[in-house]
Amino acid sequence: MTDERENESPALLEWAEVEEYIQRASDAFESYRQYPVPQRMDFLRQIGREIDTIRTDLIEVSQRETHLPEGRLRGEIDRTINQINLFAGVLAEGSWVNAIIDTADPQRTPIPKPDIRQMQLPIGPVCVYGASNFPFAFSVAGGDTISALAAGCPVLYKVHEGHPQTSLLVGSCIERAARQTGMPIGVFTLLMVARDVGIQVVTHPLITAVAFTGSFAGGKALYDAAAKRSVPIPVYAEMGSINPVFLLPDRLKLHAEATATGLVASNTLGAGQFCTNPGLMVLLQSPDTEHFLSLYGKQLAEQTCHAMLTPGIYRAYTMGVERLKSMGTLSLLGEGKKSELAEVAVPVAFRVSGSDFLRDKTLREEYFGPASIHVVADDEAQLVEIANVLDGQLTVGVWCTDVDIDSFRVLFRVLEHKAGRLVINGAPTGVEVCHAMVHGGPFPATTDARSTSVGTQAIYRFTRPVSYQNYPDRLLPIELRNGNQPGIWRKVDGELTRKSI
Amino acid sequence: MTDERENESPALLEWAEVEEYIQRASDAFESYRQYPVPQRMDFLRQIGREIDTIRTDLIEVSQRETHLPEGRLRGEIDRTINQINLFAGVLAEGSWVNAIIDTADPQRTPIPKPDIRQMQLPIGPVCVYGASNFPFAFSVAGGDTISALAAGCPVLYKVHEGHPQTSLLVGSCIERAARQTGMPIGVFTLLMVARDVGIQVVTHPLITAVAFTGSFAGGKALYDAAAKRSVPIPVYAEMGSINPVFLLPDRLKLHAEATATGLVASNTLGAGQFCTNPGLMVLLQSPDTEHFLSLYGKQLAEQTCHAMLTPGIYRAYTMGVERLKSMGTLSLLGEGKKSELAEVAVPVAFRVSGSDFLRDKTLREEYFGPASIHVVADDEAQLVEIANVLDGQLTVGVWCTDVDIDSFRVLFRVLEHKAGRLVINGAPTGVEVCHAMVHGGPFPATTDARSTSVGTQAIYRFTRPVSYQNYPDRLLPIELRNGNQPGIWRKVDGELTRKSI
């Protein structure tokens, strides 16, 4: 690949062209949703194979565009392919449609009981907005796209300006996979558009859902644009959070060093550019806390980061850090190494008293990068008060021992209201792709706390339930027919079973 | 009961008082959600028993307030109690929390796999707005209130002005049940407020969800008010629909009489005051269709209705019918008997050509009452076009034979996009309360097509998923602990099982 390629600015689509693509996606929907499940599975798996085939090119191009280290990008490609295969597996197993069947009772008085059968159906064309910080796993063929395609929804993908060439390459993988597995034209479309055109997409009548990963400003702009539609649609914007971590006294007494090591590593990983980066630590005033804070500062001083994803992200981070440094209520706890390379974030940590934190709402905002604020609470009551005032988060962590668990029962109850995922003695970064994951949480972490954007449950963002009443067997979707040919789990007259009827 | 009682206007609460009640509900939330399941079940079942105890009073008062026939009200009370017991049964069985467990694998490379466990948790105080047409099943102790209470959410119930005395009586049943079963103060609050104060409730920061059943104007007003919140919340407004019914040719050839009888009965039931009332019939031009329409007109002429629910509803209905009568594109198909009593709706049916229907969007609006419009399409293509232009509906019906099913495959596919419930050869009225029911559908039938307001799945309107990562067993909710003491179905490492871990 030549340097010219990097400087090539891909042409941006005009709105009229975008409208044609949306129409094409809508046309594709009716046939795509009716494709037999094995064919849809083939399509997904082929996307993974195509990505694997051009892995070397992908790493080279994405490294240049994002400055992320090669090992990380390699791992992210693996994760992306695993995620695709996980959703193919969900389709293969088949029970995800949530089939519920209540059989008829013609003899019931005073009126006969009808036969009612419910399952999840795909909703229609979905517009996906990828993230800057995951050029693969949360971008073109990332979790949003794949869960929508798995559900049976065509996808229009708005390219992130941070990695356009990577996006073109991955987009071509999906297009090749679609052709090879006989998918309808329009099942997937890469939209290379300006920001305002990208926002306009959510207002189009044929768009039925929106999935976004990125900043609060970006997600809120889409949410507000969608709110002006005459027909409301779901908007799933994952907008990041400060992922508070509570460090309880017995833990700090026994394991200060390991705790500091774990949190410094999590906070500086990937130059701190994770939605789940731990940006706020909450501790109780004590000599052990002082010891921990000094360890944290010392360990942070040893850290160097790599260049940030984009000049804009670097600028926002350094300006944010300057602002924190200028605040009289904060003191510097430690600072990592400076680099002579361009746009390399310097990790930094501050401390603030519980009272000052409670007074200043701006300290609850996210600084995207390797920064953390350590809040030292006067006493347990203030610590719980801090927990109570927190906004919605993707994750909340607690580092604790058995002794701490017994002493802080109230804290754990409060935290259940605050996040999509609660983590004990572990880094919040590293979102496991599995069935039980919730990568979501109350606003402002996301715009819809009922959903997750990671893990198999993410598919339900793009479906709705439909009931069939007194349908003849052959007119029902195969999943609801008496014979249960796919052999899926169904709730029949209140009992889960894989038996036929 | 004396006549004075009827004329007593219950005092309306001021906003400051309402705010106190909301705060009280929010305070109740934390303790209510932690009550052991058997106690929450007792609370629900006791509500049913309290209603049953004052059944005679309830029928007397509600009959005076709503003009609904005694038999109907008796049946509705039965349904309301059954519904309460159904949700108590859901709690007793316990699997509704949707427990998903992915166990740890510390040996996994390159990084150990964490233990992740997910379940549904209640979201907080819910505001419920009851319907005029169901003084019991969709009012104070109706499906919205009971599913929210079952989920673990306190409820604030905004009284419908159509039946305030009935609401006070049912409200006192819930309050007595709460006291008797030791529920926290604030678990349920009856809000007797003016319309504007009622709307203001959805903007309160402590309200976490809204459930409404009623008109498009009413639901949209709440939806728009909620859209102005700084923290978005789910708004579940069920706003009714015209419930189109497609009458296919072979069915009309073989069963014209029975079809007419079934549809006339469904359209005039309860003076047509059902969300699922069939207001639009779509037919193909043919001699059989002419025969059916003449039968429909004749049968309708035999019908009398009872007084409508409120003077306002009667006024809106008669004005709507006058408007339809004045339209040059519509012809009168038949009209029911007039009554000398006040506010009695006269059933009416019109016919219109497919082309005229397609040209005039106002014919797709709901006329709440026993009116129907019969659209006669020129040919199958036009019939499918009519299906395509339909707005979202609660139900869509098809009356057909096996021959019709084979001839109209495309129609059935189109209709799957249009409604929450699809009904073959049956009246859309009569919403079975069961596991598989979807009483919902695409906008404007509701504001959230992902939900149902009837049946056990209604509980998920008031929950969100939370993941616990690497939690010690004893700190987990009982449903997620290794032992599976409640014996519920859980998805463990991808497999549904009731076994312990």
Interface residues (C-beta under 8 A of the other chain):
Chain A: E30 Q34 G75 E93 S95 I100 I101 D102 P110 I111 K113 P114 I116 R117 Q118 L121 I123 G124 Y223 A227 V231 P232 P234 D402 I405 F412 R413 E416 H417 A419 G420 R421 L422 V423 I424 N425 G426 G430 E432 C434 H435 A436 M437 V438 G440 P442 F443 P444 T447 D448 A449 R450 T452 Q457 Y460 T463 R464 P465 V466 S467 Y468 Q469 N470 Y471 P472 R474 L475 W489 K491 D493 G494 L496
Chain B: E30 Q34 G75 E93 S95 I100 I101 D102 P110 I111 K113 P114 I116 R117 Q118 L121 I123 G124 Y223 A227 V231 P232 P234 D402 I405 F412 R413 E416 H417 A419 G420 R421 L422 V423 I424 N425 G426 G430 E432 C434 H435 A436 M437 V438 G440 P442 F443 P444 T447 D448 A449 R450 T452 Q457 Y460 T463 R464 P465 V466 S467 Y468 Q469 N470 Y471 P472 R474 L475 W489 K491 D493 G494 L496
